[in-house]
Amino acid sequence: MPVYENEGKPVVFDHAGMMERLMDDEGLARKLSEAYLKDIPTRFGVLRECLDEGNVKGAERLSHLIKGASASVGGDVLTAVAARMEKAARAGDLAVVREGAVELELEFKRLKEAMEKKL
């Protein structure tokens, strides 16, 4: 369940939620975070390829994957952006997915900074 800031927007990094899901295992949190931060930029590259090729199904699949991975580490804003992209791809609207891809990469930078401060 996403955590929201005062304005009703999801938080960038729900550290407490991630730790709760991982039963407060700091070592596991660090490993999971490191793997996520290493892997997701590669997924962004594959997503860009799908968009360049007009591959709607691939864009939907990658958006879903990014959504799930981001949710597992407490990246609530990134999860919300990826969910919106997945929904747009399912509807065949690659223009919305392309817009989301730009936002996704910006939000990833914010999430990475927040994660690195906490872990």
MOPAC internal coordinates of N, CA, C and O (Angstrom, degrees):
PM7 1SCF
backbone

  N    0.0000 0     0.00 0     0.00 0    0    0    0
  C    1.4480 1     0.00 0     0.00 0    1    0    0
  C    1.5251 1   108.36 1     0.00 0    2    1    0
  O    1.2310 1   119.60 1   -58.77 1    3    2    1
  N    1.3371 1   118.36 1   121.23 1    3    2    1
  C    1.4603 1   120.56 1  -177.11 1    5    3    2
  C    1.5256 1   112.09 1   -63.69 1    6    5    3
  O    1.2310 1   121.87 1   -33.12 1    7    6    5
  N    1.3075 1   114.03 1   146.88 1    7    6    5
  C    1.4580 1   121.08 1   174.41 1    9    7    6
  C    1.5197 1   106.87 1   -94.94 1   10    9    7
  O    1.2310 1   120.33 1   -39.91 1   11   10    9
  N    1.3353 1   116.98 1   140.09 1   11   10    9
  C    1.4527 1   121.04 1  -176.70 1   13   11   10
  C    1.5143 1   111.60 1  -115.80 1   14   13   11
  O    1.2310 1   121.62 1   -35.09 1   15   14   13
  N    1.3430 1   114.50 1   144.91 1   15   14   13
  C    1.4547 1   121.49 1   173.66 1   17   15   14
  C    1.5229 1   108.40 1   -77.55 1   18   17   15
  O    1.2310 1   120.39 1    -3.21 1   19   18   17
  N    1.3091 1   116.85 1   176.79 1   19   18   17
  C    1.4632 1   122.06 1  -178.70 1   21   19   18
  C    1.5188 1   113.60 1   -56.32 1   22   21   19
  O    1.2310 1   119.77 1   144.66 1   23   22   21
  N    1.3153 1   118.05 1   -35.34 1   23   22   21
  C    1.4665 1   120.77 1  -178.58 1   25   23   22
  C    1.5240 1   112.54 1   -78.39 1   26   25   23
  O    1.2310 1   119.60 1  -176.58 1   27   26   25
  N    1.3047 1   118.37 1     3.42 1   27   26   25
  C    1.4594 1   121.41 1  -179.11 1   29   27   26
  C    1.5130 1   113.87 1    83.90 1   30   29   27
  O    1.2310 1   120.58 1  -167.79 1   31   30   29
  N    1.3384 1   116.50 1    12.21 1   31   30   29
  C    1.4652 1   120.95 1   178.80 1   33   31   30
  C    1.5278 1   109.42 1   -97.53 1   34   33   31
  O    1.2310 1   120.10 1   -32.41 1   35   34   33
  N    1.3241 1   117.42 1   147.59 1   35   34   33
  C    1.4683 1   119.26 1   177.50 1   37   35   34
  C    1.5344 1   110.56 1   -61.63 1   38   37   35
  O    1.2310 1   120.24 1   -29.66 1   39   38   37
  N    1.3177 1   117.14 1   150.34 1   39   38   37
  C    1.4625 1   121.29 1   176.57 1   41   39   38
  C    1.5255 1   108.96 1   -77.48 1   42   41   39
  O    1.2310 1   121.36 1   -24.58 1   43   42   41
  N    1.3149 1   115.00 1   155.42 1   43   42   41
  C    1.4581 1   120.17 1   179.49 1   45   43   42
  C    1.5195 1   110.50 1   -66.22 1   46   45   43
  O    1.2310 1   120.53 1   133.74 1   47   46   45
  N    1.3378 1   116.60 1   -46.26 1   47   46   45
  C    1.4621 1   120.91 1  -176.67 1   49   47   46
  C    1.5236 1   109.84 1  -139.84 1   50   49   47
  O    1.2310 1   120.71 1   -65.77 1   51   50   49
  N    1.3080 1   116.25 1   114.23 1   51   50   49
  C    1.4607 1   122.49 1   177.35 1   53   51   50
  C    1.5284 1   108.32 1   -93.21 1   54   53   51
  O    1.2310 1   121.21 1  -102.27 1   55   54   53
  N    1.3180 1   115.28 1    77.73 1   55   54   53
  C    1.4643 1   120.88 1  -178.16 1   57   55   54
  C    1.5283 1   111.42 1   -60.57 1   58   57   55
  O    1.2310 1   120.72 1   135.55 1   59   58   57
  N    1.3258 1   116.22 1   -44.45 1   59   58   57
  C    1.4691 1   120.07 1  -178.99 1   61   59   58
  C    1.5253 1   111.21 1   -60.95 1   62   61   59
  O    1.2310 1   120.43 1   139.01 1   63   62   61
  N    1.3210 1   116.78 1   -40.99 1   63   62   61
  C    1.4623 1   120.29 1   178.89 1   65   63   62
  C    1.5144 1   112.07 1   -65.33 1   66   65   63
  O    1.2310 1   120.58 1   138.63 1   67   66   65
  N    1.3326 1   116.49 1   -41.37 1   67   66   65
  C    1.4593 1   119.80 1   178.02 1   69   67   66
  C    1.5283 1   109.55 1   -62.92 1   70   69   67
  O    1.2310 1   120.34 1   134.78 1   71   70   69
  N    1.3229 1   116.95 1   -45.22 1   71   70   69
  C    1.4614 1   120.08 1  -179.12 1   73   71   70
  C    1.5223 1   111.21 1   -63.52 1   74   73   71
  O    1.2310 1   120.19 1   142.98 1   75   74   73
  N    1.3154 1   117.23 1   -37.02 1   75   74   73
  C    1.4646 1   120.14 1   177.26 1   77   75   74
  C    1.5253 1   110.55 1   -62.77 1   78   77   75
  O    1.2310 1   120.83 1   134.59 1   79   78   77
  N    1.3431 1   116.03 1   -45.41 1   79   78   77
  C    1.4753 1   119.84 1   179.02 1   81   79   78
  C    1.5200 1   111.99 1   -62.58 1   82   81   79
  O    1.2310 1   120.52 1   150.36 1   83   82   81
  N    1.3491 1   116.60 1   -29.64 1   83   82   81
  C    1.4670 1   121.57 1  -178.02 1   85   83   82
  C    1.5280 1   111.90 1   -98.55 1   86   85   83
  O    1.2310 1   120.64 1  -164.40 1   87   86   85
  N    1.3227 1   116.38 1    15.60 1   87   86   85
  C    1.4654 1   122.95 1   178.24 1   89   87   86
  C    1.5323 1   111.52 1    52.18 1   90   89   87
  O    1.2310 1   121.32 1  -137.92 1   91   90   89
  N    1.3259 1   115.09 1    42.08 1   91   90   89
  C    1.4711 1   123.69 1   176.55 1   93   91   90
  C    1.5278 1   114.34 1    58.49 1   94   93   91
  O    1.2310 1   120.53 1  -151.25 1   95   94   93
  N    1.3202 1   116.60 1    28.75 1   95   94   93
  C    1.4663 1   121.54 1   178.45 1   97   95   94
  C    1.5344 1   108.57 1   -86.79 1   98   97   95
  O    1.2310 1   120.73 1   -83.17 1   99   98   97
  N    1.3387 1   116.21 1    96.83 1   99   98   97
  C    1.4736 1   121.71 1  -177.47 1  101   99   98
  C    1.5262 1   112.21 1   -59.95 1  102  101   99
  O    1.2310 1   120.27 1   139.40 1  103  102  101
  N    1.3212 1   117.09 1   -40.60 1  103  102  101
  C    1.4678 1   120.52 1  -179.98 1  105  103  102
  C    1.5193 1   111.45 1   -62.64 1  106  105  103
  O    1.2310 1   120.68 1   136.03 1  107  106  105
  N    1.3112 1   116.30 1   -43.97 1  107  106  105
  C    1.4593 1   120.76 1   178.49 1  109  107  106
  C    1.5288 1   110.34 1   -65.75 1  110  109  107
  O    1.2310 1   120.51 1   139.60 1  111  110  109
  N    1.3271 1   116.63 1   -40.40 1  111  110  109
  C    1.4692 1   120.52 1   178.57 1  113  111  110
  C    1.5226 1   110.42 1   -60.63 1  114  113  111
  O    1.2310 1   120.46 1   137.35 1  115  114  113
  N    1.3161 1   116.74 1   -42.65 1  115  114  113
  C    1.4599 1   120.89 1   179.54 1  117  115  114
  C    1.5324 1   110.73 1   -64.01 1  118  117  115
  O    1.2310 1   120.57 1   134.68 1  119  118  117
  N    1.3386 1   116.51 1   -45.32 1  119  118  117
  C    1.4758 1   120.56 1   179.89 1  121  119  118
  C    1.5252 1   111.03 1   -63.13 1  122  121  119
  O    1.2310 1   120.76 1   134.16 1  123  122  121
  N    1.3192 1   116.15 1   -45.84 1  123  122  121
  C    1.4661 1   120.92 1   179.93 1  125  123  122
  C    1.5262 1   110.47 1   -61.57 1  126  125  123
  O    1.2310 1   120.80 1   136.04 1  127  126  125
  N    1.3211 1   116.07 1   -43.96 1  127  126  125
  C    1.4638 1   120.69 1  -179.22 1  129  127  126
  C    1.5229 1   111.02 1   -64.71 1  130  129  127
  O    1.2310 1   120.39 1   135.40 1  131  130  129
  N    1.3173 1   116.85 1   -44.60 1  131  130  129
  C    1.4644 1   120.63 1   179.17 1  133  131  130
  C    1.5306 1   110.74 1   -61.21 1  134  133  131
  O    1.2310 1   120.34 1   136.36 1  135  134  133
  N    1.3217 1   116.95 1   -43.64 1  135  134  133
  C    1.4657 1   120.56 1   179.19 1  137  135  134
  C    1.5277 1   110.52 1   -63.99 1  138  137  135
  O    1.2310 1   120.40 1   137.30 1  139  138  137
  N    1.3125 1   116.84 1   -42.70 1  139  138  137
  C    1.4742 1   121.90 1   179.07 1  141  139  138
  C    1.5259 1   110.35 1   -61.58 1  142  141  139
  O    1.2310 1   120.55 1   129.97 1  143  142  141
  N    1.3280 1   116.55 1   -50.03 1  143  142  141
  C    1.4619 1   120.46 1  -177.23 1  145  143  142
  C    1.5255 1   112.49 1   -64.27 1  146  145  143
  O    1.2310 1   120.30 1   151.93 1  147  146  145
  N    1.3122 1   117.04 1   -28.07 1  147  146  145
  C    1.4609 1   121.32 1   177.44 1  149  147  146
  C    1.5316 1   111.56 1   -79.72 1  150  149  147
  O    1.2310 1   120.69 1   140.34 1  151  150  149
  N    1.3322 1   116.28 1   -39.66 1  151  150  149
  C    1.4666 1   121.45 1  -173.19 1  153  151  150
  C    1.5281 1   114.63 1   -80.21 1  154  153  151
  O    1.2310 1   119.87 1   139.55 1  155  154  153
  N    1.3118 1   117.85 1   -40.45 1  155  154  153
  C    1.4608 1   120.23 1  -171.11 1  157  155  154
  C    1.5244 1   113.37 1   -61.14 1  158  157  155
  O    1.2310 1   118.39 1   139.69 1  159  158  157
  N    1.3279 1   120.68 1   -40.31 1  159  158  157
  C    1.4698 1   118.01 1   176.88 1  161  159  158
  C    1.5342 1   113.01 1   -57.99 1  162  161  159
  O    1.2310 1   120.69 1   146.57 1  163  162  161
  N    1.3269 1   116.29 1   -33.43 1  163  162  161
  C    1.4709 1   120.04 1   175.97 1  165  163  162
  C    1.5243 1   110.01 1   -65.08 1  166  165  163
  O    1.2310 1   120.74 1   139.29 1  167  166  165
  N    1.3301 1   116.19 1   -40.71 1  167  166  165
  C    1.4736 1   120.74 1   178.78 1  169  167  166
  C    1.5226 1   110.55 1   -64.58 1  170  169  167
  O    1.2310 1   120.37 1   143.62 1  171  170  169
  N    1.3454 1   116.90 1   -36.38 1  171  170  169
  C    1.4622 1   119.78 1   176.92 1  173  171  170
  C    1.5295 1   110.31 1   -61.33 1  174  173  171
  O    1.2310 1   120.83 1   140.62 1  175  174  173
  N    1.3386 1   116.02 1   -39.38 1  175  174  173
  C    1.4666 1   120.17 1   178.57 1  177  175  174
  C    1.5209 1   111.73 1   -62.43 1  178  177  175
  O    1.2310 1   120.52 1   136.37 1  179  178  177
  N    1.3185 1   116.62 1   -43.63 1  179  178  177
  C    1.4671 1   120.86 1   178.21 1  181  179  178
  C    1.5283 1   110.10 1   -65.19 1  182  181  179
  O    1.2310 1   120.34 1   140.01 1  183  182  181
  N    1.3237 1   116.96 1   -39.99 1  183  182  181
  C    1.4644 1   120.82 1   177.32 1  185  183  182
  C    1.5251 1   110.64 1   -60.77 1  186  185  183
  O    1.2310 1   120.34 1   136.16 1  187  186  185
  N    1.3325 1   116.95 1   -43.84 1  187  186  185
  C    1.4835 1   120.09 1   177.71 1  189  187  186
  C    1.5238 1   110.66 1   -59.92 1  190  189  187
  O    1.2310 1   120.33 1   139.20 1  191  190  189
  N    1.3306 1   116.97 1   -40.80 1  191  190  189
  C    1.4696 1   120.53 1   177.66 1  193  191  190
  C    1.5234 1   110.45 1   -61.10 1  194  193  191
  O    1.2310 1   120.34 1   135.32 1  195  194  193
  N    1.3174 1   116.95 1   -44.68 1  195  194  193
  C    1.4693 1   120.88 1   178.24 1  197  195  194
  C    1.5259 1   110.30 1   -59.12 1  198  197  195
  O    1.2310 1   120.63 1   135.81 1  199  198  197
  N    1.3221 1   116.41 1   -44.19 1  199  198  197
  C    1.4663 1   120.10 1  -179.60 1  201  199  198
  C    1.5299 1   111.04 1   -65.68 1  202  201  199
  O    1.2310 1   120.48 1   138.85 1  203  202  201
  N    1.3317 1   116.68 1   -41.15 1  203  202  201
  C    1.4727 1   120.34 1   178.40 1  205  203  202
  C    1.5215 1   111.33 1   -62.03 1  206  205  203
  O    1.2310 1   120.69 1   145.70 1  207  206  205
  N    1.3256 1   116.29 1   -34.30 1  207  206  205
  C    1.4646 1   121.79 1  -178.61 1  209  207  206
  C    1.5247 1   112.79 1   -87.54 1  210  209  207
  O    1.2310 1   120.03 1   172.54 1  211  210  209
  N    1.3227 1   117.54 1    -7.46 1  211  210  209
  C    1.4644 1   121.02 1  -176.07 1  213  211  210
  C    1.5145 1   112.37 1    71.90 1  214  213  211
  O    1.2310 1   120.50 1  -153.77 1  215  214  213
  N    1.3107 1   116.65 1    26.23 1  215  214  213
  C    1.4594 1   123.29 1  -176.97 1  217  215  214
  C    1.5365 1   109.63 1   -84.21 1  218  217  215
  O    1.2310 1   120.56 1   -88.37 1  219  218  217
  N    1.3177 1   116.53 1    91.63 1  219  218  217
  C    1.4614 1   122.16 1  -176.70 1  221  219  218
  C    1.5256 1   111.53 1   -63.80 1  222  221  219
  O    1.2310 1   120.22 1   134.20 1  223  222  221
  N    1.3131 1   117.18 1   -45.80 1  223  222  221
  C    1.4699 1   120.56 1  -178.44 1  225  223  222
  C    1.5297 1   110.87 1   -63.72 1  226  225  223
  O    1.2310 1   120.45 1   139.01 1  227  226  225
  N    1.3172 1   116.75 1   -40.99 1  227  226  225
  C    1.4609 1   120.18 1   177.61 1  229  227  226
  C    1.5190 1   111.34 1   -64.12 1  230  229  227
  O    1.2310 1   120.50 1   138.46 1  231  230  229
  N    1.3260 1   116.66 1   -41.54 1  231  230  229
  C    1.4661 1   121.16 1   178.36 1  233  231  230
  C    1.5280 1   110.44 1   -63.52 1  234  233  231
  O    1.2310 1   120.57 1   140.35 1  235  234  233
  N    1.3128 1   116.51 1   -39.65 1  235  234  233
  C    1.4627 1   120.49 1   177.91 1  237  235  234
  C    1.5272 1   110.44 1   -64.55 1  238  237  235
  O    1.2310 1   120.61 1   134.57 1  239  238  237
  N    1.3144 1   116.44 1   -45.43 1  239  238  237
  C    1.4693 1   121.63 1  -179.15 1  241  239  238
  C    1.5329 1   111.17 1   -62.90 1  242  241  239
  O    1.2310 1   120.48 1   134.96 1  243  242  241
  N    1.3338 1   116.68 1   -45.04 1  243  242  241
  C    1.4625 1   119.96 1   179.88 1  245  243  242
  C    1.5215 1   111.62 1   -67.17 1  246  245  243
  O    1.2310 1   120.19 1   140.88 1  247  246  245
  N    1.3181 1   117.24 1   -39.12 1  247  246  245
  C    1.4667 1   120.69 1   177.51 1  249  247  246
  C    1.5213 1   109.81 1   -61.87 1  250  249  247
  O    1.2310 1   120.66 1   138.74 1  251  250  249
  N    1.3207 1   116.35 1   -41.26 1  251  250  249
  C    1.4715 1   121.11 1   178.66 1  253  251  250
  C    1.5313 1   110.42 1   -64.14 1  254  253  251
  O    1.2310 1   120.46 1   135.90 1  255  254  253
  N    1.3116 1   116.72 1   -44.10 1  255  254  253
  C    1.4578 1   121.42 1  -179.79 1  257  255  254
  C    1.5283 1   110.59 1   -62.44 1  258  257  255
  O    1.2310 1   120.40 1   134.26 1  259  258  257
  N    1.3286 1   116.85 1   -45.74 1  259  258  257
  C    1.4655 1   121.56 1   179.78 1  261  259  258
  C    1.5241 1   110.14 1   -64.15 1  262  261  259
  O    1.2310 1   120.75 1   140.61 1  263  262  261
  N    1.3215 1   116.17 1   -39.39 1  263  262  261
  C    1.4679 1   120.92 1   178.10 1  265  263  262
  C    1.5241 1   110.48 1   -59.70 1  266  265  263
  O    1.2310 1   120.10 1   130.21 1  267  266  265
  N    1.3126 1   117.41 1   -49.79 1  267  266  265
  C    1.4568 1   121.59 1  -178.15 1  269  267  266
  C    1.5194 1   113.13 1   -65.17 1  270  269  267
  O    1.2310 1   120.86 1   135.95 1  271  270  269
  N    1.3276 1   115.96 1   -44.05 1  271  270  269
  C    1.4627 1   119.69 1   179.68 1  273  271  270
  C    1.5246 1   110.86 1   -64.50 1  274  273  271
  O    1.2310 1   120.60 1   139.10 1  275  274  273
  N    1.3188 1   116.47 1   -40.90 1  275  274  273
  C    1.4700 1   120.86 1  -179.80 1  277  275  274
  C    1.5203 1   110.95 1   -66.84 1  278  277  275
  O    1.2310 1   120.29 1   141.32 1  279  278  277
  N    1.3170 1   117.05 1   -38.68 1  279  278  277
  C    1.4620 1   120.87 1   177.83 1  281  279  278
  C    1.5237 1   110.43 1   -63.36 1  282  281  279
  O    1.2310 1   120.20 1   142.47 1  283  282  281
  N    1.3157 1   117.22 1   -37.53 1  283  282  281
  C    1.4658 1   119.92 1  -176.81 1  285  283  282
  C    1.5217 1   112.75 1   -67.10 1  286  285  283
  O    1.2310 1   120.22 1   153.38 1  287  286  285
  N    1.3375 1   117.18 1   -26.62 1  287  286  285
  C    1.4660 1   119.62 1   179.60 1  289  287  286
  C    1.5248 1   112.74 1  -101.02 1  290  289  287
  O    1.2310 1   120.13 1  -174.76 1  291  290  289
  N    1.3181 1   117.36 1     5.24 1  291  290  289
  C    1.4658 1   119.99 1   178.03 1  293  291  290
  C    1.5153 1   114.46 1    84.37 1  294  293  291
  O    1.2310 1   120.13 1  -160.51 1  295  294  293
  N    1.3195 1   117.36 1    19.49 1  295  294  293
  C    1.4662 1   121.62 1   178.03 1  297  295  294
  C    1.5199 1   110.00 1   -85.00 1  298  297  295
  O    1.2310 1   120.64 1  -104.03 1  299  298  297
  N    1.3229 1   116.39 1    75.97 1  299  298  297
  C    1.4629 1   121.12 1  -170.84 1  301  299  298
  C    1.5282 1   113.43 1   -64.78 1  302  301  299
  O    1.2310 1   119.80 1   138.86 1  303  302  301
  N    1.3435 1   117.99 1   -41.14 1  303  302  301
  C    1.4670 1   119.76 1   179.53 1  305  303  302
  C    1.5305 1   109.41 1   -65.55 1  306  305  303
  O    1.2310 1   120.62 1   133.58 1  307  306  305
  N    1.3241 1   116.41 1   -46.42 1  307  306  305
  C    1.4618 1   120.75 1   179.99 1  309  307  306
  C    1.5282 1   110.76 1   -61.52 1  310  309  307
  O    1.2310 1   120.34 1   141.02 1  311  310  309
  N    1.3186 1   116.95 1   -38.98 1  311  310  309
  C    1.4594 1   121.55 1   177.45 1  313  311  310
  C    1.5242 1   110.36 1   -60.72 1  314  313  311
  O    1.2310 1   120.40 1   136.03 1  315  314  313
  N    1.3257 1   116.85 1   -43.97 1  315  314  313
  C    1.4689 1   121.17 1  -179.47 1  317  315  314
  C    1.5267 1   111.35 1   -64.89 1  318  317  315
  O    1.2310 1   120.06 1   138.45 1  319  318  317
  N    1.3267 1   117.49 1   -41.55 1  319  318  317
  C    1.4674 1   121.00 1   179.20 1  321  319  318
  C    1.5293 1   109.40 1   -64.43 1  322  321  319
  O    1.2310 1   120.42 1   133.31 1  323  322  321
  N    1.3211 1   116.80 1   -46.69 1  323  322  321
  C    1.4667 1   120.74 1  -179.33 1  325  323  322
  C    1.5229 1   111.38 1   -63.78 1  326  325  323
  O    1.2310 1   119.95 1   143.58 1  327  326  325
  N    1.3257 1   117.70 1   -36.42 1  327  326  325
  C    1.4702 1   121.10 1   177.93 1  329  327  326
  C    1.5198 1   110.37 1   -64.02 1  330  329  327
  O    1.2310 1   120.58 1   138.28 1  331  330  329
  N    1.3232 1   116.49 1   -41.72 1  331  330  329
  C    1.4641 1   120.92 1   177.57 1  333  331  330
  C    1.5278 1   110.49 1   -63.71 1  334  333  331
  O    1.2310 1   120.56 1   140.49 1  335  334  333
  N    1.3193 1   116.53 1   -39.51 1  335  334  333
  C    1.4668 1   120.98 1   178.05 1  337  335  334
  C    1.5208 1   111.32 1   -66.25 1  338  337  335
  O    1.2310 1   120.67 1   137.45 1  339  338  337
  N    1.3172 1   116.33 1   -42.55 1  339  338  337
  C    1.4668 1   120.93 1   179.64 1  341  339  338
  C    1.5283 1   110.09 1   -60.30 1  342  341  339
  O    1.2310 1   120.94 1   135.07 1  343  342  341
  N    1.3199 1   115.80 1   -44.93 1  343  342  341
  C    1.4708 1   120.97 1  -179.99 1  345  343  342
  C    1.5367 1   110.67 1   -62.55 1  346  345  343
  O    1.2310 1   120.73 1   137.71 1  347  346  345
  N    1.3266 1   116.21 1   -42.29 1  347  346  345
  C    1.4686 1   120.61 1   179.17 1  349  347  346
  C    1.5332 1   110.90 1   -65.49 1  350  349  347
  O    1.2310 1   120.58 1   138.75 1  351  350  349
  N    1.3245 1   116.49 1   -41.25 1  351  350  349
  C    1.4673 1   119.83 1   178.89 1  353  351  350
  C    1.5214 1   110.64 1   -64.42 1  354  353  351
  O    1.2310 1   120.88 1   139.73 1  355  354  353
  N    1.3162 1   115.93 1   -40.27 1  355  354  353
  C    1.4741 1   119.91 1   178.40 1  357  355  354
  C    1.5263 1   110.24 1   -60.35 1  358  357  355
  O    1.2310 1   120.48 1   146.99 1  359  358  357
  N    1.3391 1   116.68 1   -33.01 1  359  358  357
  C    1.4686 1   122.25 1   178.81 1  361  359  358
  C    1.5286 1   111.68 1   -85.16 1  362  361  359
  O    1.2310 1   120.40 1   177.43 1  363  362  361
  N    1.3376 1   116.84 1    -2.57 1  363  362  361
  C    1.4602 1   120.80 1   178.73 1  365  363  362
  C    1.5182 1   114.12 1    81.49 1  366  365  363
  O    1.2310 1   119.45 1  -165.02 1  367  366  365
  N    1.3168 1   118.66 1    14.98 1  367  366  365
  C    1.4631 1   123.07 1  -177.10 1  369  367  366
  C    1.5261 1   110.56 1   -96.20 1  370  369  367
  O    1.2310 1   120.78 1   -97.12 1  371  370  369
  N    1.3272 1   116.11 1    82.88 1  371  370  369
  C    1.4598 1   120.24 1  -177.89 1  373  371  370
  C    1.5236 1   112.61 1   -69.82 1  374  373  371
  O    1.2310 1   119.63 1   157.35 1  375  374  373
  N    1.3268 1   118.31 1   -22.65 1  375  374  373
  C    1.4672 1   120.27 1   177.32 1  377  375  374
  C    1.5245 1   110.20 1   -61.83 1  378  377  375
  O    1.2310 1   120.50 1   136.22 1  379  378  377
  N    1.3191 1   116.64 1   -43.78 1  379  378  377
  C    1.4676 1   120.95 1   178.55 1  381  379  378
  C    1.5295 1   109.80 1   -67.40 1  382  381  379
  O    1.2310 1   120.20 1   142.20 1  383  382  381
  N    1.3074 1   117.23 1   -37.80 1  383  382  381
  C    1.4620 1   120.84 1   178.78 1  385  383  382
  C    1.5296 1   109.54 1   -64.69 1  386  385  383
  O    1.2310 1   120.07 1   138.07 1  387  386  385
  N    1.3162 1   117.48 1   -41.93 1  387  386  385
  C    1.4749 1   120.87 1   178.35 1  389  387  386
  C    1.5268 1   111.03 1   -61.77 1  390  389  387
  O    1.2310 1   120.40 1   136.60 1  391  390  389
  N    1.3218 1   116.84 1   -43.40 1  391  390  389
  C    1.4706 1   120.28 1   177.07 1  393  391  390
  C    1.5251 1   110.33 1   -61.44 1  394  393  391
  O    1.2310 1   121.32 1   137.42 1  395  394  393
  N    1.3219 1   115.08 1   -42.58 1  395  394  393
  C    1.4615 1   120.01 1   179.44 1  397  395  394
  C    1.5162 1   112.36 1   -64.20 1  398  397  395
  O    1.2310 1   120.45 1   145.85 1  399  398  397
  N    1.3322 1   116.75 1   -34.15 1  399  398  397
  C    1.4663 1   120.37 1  -178.75 1  401  399  398
  C    1.5240 1   111.13 1   -62.60 1  402  401  399
  O    1.2310 1   120.32 1   143.02 1  403  402  401
  N    1.3136 1   117.00 1   -36.98 1  403  402  401
  C    1.4657 1   121.12 1   177.50 1  405  403  402
  C    1.5314 1   109.03 1   -66.21 1  406  405  403
  O    1.2310 1   120.72 1   133.18 1  407  406  405
  N    1.3181 1   116.22 1   -46.82 1  407  406  405
  C    1.4595 1   121.52 1   178.89 1  409  407  406
  C    1.5306 1   110.84 1   -62.73 1  410  409  407
  O    1.2310 1   120.74 1   141.16 1  411  410  409
  N    1.3247 1   116.19 1   -38.84 1  411  410  409
  C    1.4549 1   122.10 1  -179.34 1  413  411  410
  C    1.5254 1   111.06 1   -57.84 1  414  413  411
  O    1.2310 1   120.49 1   133.57 1  415  414  413
  N    1.3125 1   116.67 1   -46.43 1  415  414  413
  C    1.4570 1   119.94 1  -178.19 1  417  415  414
  C    1.5266 1   111.81 1   -68.02 1  418  417  415
  O    1.2310 1   120.04 1   143.23 1  419  418  417
  N    1.3138 1   117.53 1   -36.77 1  419  418  417
  C    1.4674 1   120.74 1   176.41 1  421  419  418
  C    1.5257 1   110.59 1   -64.99 1  422  421  419
  O    1.2310 1   120.95 1   135.53 1  423  422  421
  N    1.3238 1   115.80 1   -44.47 1  423  422  421
  C    1.4625 1   119.71 1   179.83 1  425  423  422
  C    1.5224 1   112.05 1   -68.19 1  426  425  423
  O    1.2310 1   120.32 1   149.63 1  427  426  425
  N    1.3229 1   116.99 1   -30.37 1  427  426  425
  C    1.4641 1   120.18 1   176.40 1  429  427  426
  C    1.5282 1   110.01 1   -62.14 1  430  429  427
  O    1.2310 1   120.28 1   138.40 1  431  430  429
  N    1.3257 1   117.08 1   -41.60 1  431  430  429
  C    1.4652 1   120.58 1   178.96 1  433  431  430
  C    1.5252 1   110.36 1   -60.75 1  434  433  431
  O    1.2310 1   120.58 1   137.57 1  435  434  433
  N    1.3241 1   116.50 1   -42.43 1  435  434  433
  C    1.4653 1   120.61 1   178.09 1  437  435  434
  C    1.5273 1   110.99 1   -63.90 1  438  437  435
  O    1.2310 1   120.65 1   136.65 1  439  438  437
  N    1.3274 1   116.37 1   -43.35 1  439  438  437
  C    1.4621 1   120.94 1   179.80 1  441  439  438
  C    1.5294 1   110.42 1   -63.98 1  442  441  439
  O    1.2310 1   120.57 1   135.55 1  443  442  441
  N    1.3096 1   116.51 1   -44.45 1  443  442  441
  C    1.4662 1   120.97 1  -179.57 1  445  443  442
  C    1.5279 1   110.06 1   -58.78 1  446  445  443
  O    1.2310 1   120.17 1   134.22 1  447  446  445
  N    1.3200 1   117.28 1   -45.78 1  447  446  445
  C    1.4628 1   120.85 1   178.23 1  449  447  446
  C    1.5355 1   111.48 1   -60.55 1  450  449  447
  O    1.2310 1   120.90 1   135.18 1  451  450  449
  N    1.3206 1   115.89 1   -44.82 1  451  450  449
  C    1.4632 1   120.19 1  -179.82 1  453  451  450
  C    1.5192 1   111.38 1   -64.82 1  454  453  451
  O    1.2310 1   120.27 1   139.74 1  455  454  453
  N    1.3188 1   117.09 1   -40.26 1  455  454  453
  C    1.4684 1   120.74 1   179.85 1  457  455  454
  C    1.5246 1   110.76 1   -66.15 1  458  457  455
  O    1.2310 1   121.02 1   137.16 1  459  458  457
  N    1.3296 1   115.65 1   -42.84 1  459  458  457
  C    1.4548 1   119.43 1  -177.95 1  461  459  458
  C    1.5266 1   111.85 1   -65.33 1  462  461  459
  O    1.2310 1   120.10 1   151.39 1  463  462  461
  N    1.3222 1   117.41 1   -28.61 1  463  462  461
  C    1.4747 1   120.93 1   177.30 1  465  463  462
  C    1.5160 1   111.50 1   -72.33 1  466  465  463
  O    1.2310 1   120.45 1   145.70 1  467  466  465
  N    1.3330 1   116.74 1   -34.30 1  467  466  465
  C    1.4678 1   121.32 1  -174.88 1  469  467  466
  C    1.5201 1   113.99 1   -88.09 1  470  469  467
  O    1.2310 1   120.67 1   151.13 1  471  470  469
  N    1.3178 1   116.32 1   -28.87 1  471  470  469
  C    1.4772 1   118.93 1  -172.42 1  473  471  470
  C    1.5003 1   113.29 1  -110.15 1  474  473  471
  O    1.2310 1   120.10 1   180.00 1  475  474  473

